[in-house]
């Protein structure tokens, strides 16, 4: 069992930065591939970024590549999303998810996402 809690969202001006955190409880965190997803009003949830269990492999949506960085600290059972050069179109609720399958890195979608956080709101003003 893994319980995920996101934090770090808020209101920021375009061009600014935020760092999201996803804290996990449970002893199996390090065995999961972790992903960040987002959902804007009226839109479907979309993939943002993913990281392997070791942190050595990452994947990004084309829309955030070069601006966002995903990382994890297994000792703290936490995954991060550093978001720079934010744009109004990045406005969404951001969710973290724990996926048992490495396919999340290749397919850029959930395949065996057992657990989701409750989400944190990110609003970017123009």
C-alpha angles and dihedrals in degrees: 000000000000124000116199126201122183125204140164101071123133147121118310136165121249110278092030131115139238134179118214122202130200113196118198131201121202135070097257099063094111092057094060131086106229129216140185120216132176138203125200122198111284093007136100122257110269137197117257108169144333138199133200122244091260095043092237096110127052139173132197140192111250090242093063102030111127093017104059128053126195121202140158140210109205092188088062095034089232136130121200137203114200108198119194133174090023119200131202088250089063088070108121146105107280121214133187122213137189115225125189091201126079087211088089088078094052101034097034093222139088115277105164102006103166097173138035133185124231094252137244125235120240117189122184116193123206 
